[in-house]
Amino acid sequence: MVGRYVVIHLPGDEKFLTLAEVGVYGYLAGNRAVGAAAIQSSTFADWFAEKAIDSNRGFQQLNTTCTSTLNESNPWWRLDLLGVYRVREVVITNRNDSYAEQINGVEIRIGNSLENNGSNNPICAVISTIPAGESYNFSCNGMVGRYMIIRIPGDREILSLCEVEVYGSLAGNLLL
C-alpha cells in the first residue's frame, strides 16, 4: 500500500483505543530513477537517455520527452542508481504513436555487473507488449543491484522509452 498517513480506527460508540507502540515498515517511497545517471547504446537525433528519467511520461510532446536509439543490434538503455538497491517495482511508459510495438520483447535486467553493458545481469521481466501511451508496472521482488538495464535482443531493433521509474529501498551495506 502507498500512503502518507497510517490511521488506526476502532469503530463503534464508547470504545477506547489504547496503543503501547506502533511500528510501520515498508519501502521508501519515491522514484529512485530521478537523480540517477542514464546512458544508452546510441542516440537518435535529440532523443537522449536522460529524457526517460525526467518525471515526464511524454503524453503531449513525444519527441521532446522520450528516448530513442538508432536501429542497431541489441540496443540498450542503462540506469546507474548510484547505490545498491532492492528493486521492488519498475514502471515503464511506452511511446504514444504508431511505433509503440518497438517495446515488444524488451528485457528489464537488474544487477551489479557492467559486463556486456549489463546484459549479463538477471532478468526482472520481459515486456511482451505495452499499448501506446500506457504505463505498465513490473514486479522485481526485491532484486538487488546498482544498475538497471533495459535492452531488446536482436538485429535491427530500436529502443524507445518515454519514462522509466524505479521503486525500492537501499540494500544496506552490500558491496559492489
KANOR-V646996 format. One record per backbone hydrogen bond with DSSP energy under -0.5 kcal/mol. CO is the residue of the C=O (numbers start at 1). NH is the residue of the N-H. If there is no record, write none. Layout:
# KANOR-V646996
<<CO:NH> <CO:NH>>
This chain:
# KANOR-V646996
<<7:9> <9:11> <16:18> <30:32> <31:34> <33:36> <37:80> <39:78> <43:45> <44:47> <46:48> <47:68> <48:51> <49:52> <50:53> <51:54> <52:164> <55:57> <60:62> <61:64> <61:65> <62:65> <62:66> <68:44> <70:72> <72:157> <75:152> <76:41> <77:150> <78:39> <79:81> <79:148> <80:37> <83:85> <84:171> <85:87> <85:145> <86:88> <86:169> <87:142> <87:143> <88:140> <88:141> <89:167> <90:138> <91:165> <92:94> <92:136> <93:162> <93:163> <95:133> <97:100> <99:102> <100:103> <101:104> <103:106> <105:153> <106:127> <107:109> <107:151> <108:124> <108:125> <109:149> <110:122> <111:146> <111:147> <114:117> <115:118> <115:120> <116:119> <118:121> <122:110> <125:108> <126:128> <127:105> <131:134> <134:94> <136:92> <138:90> <140:143> <143:87> <145:85> <146:81> <147:111> <148:79> <149:109> <149:151> <150:77> <151:107> <151:153> <154:74> <157:72> <158:160> <159:69> <161:67> <163:93> <165:91> <166:32> <167:88> <167:89> <169:86>>
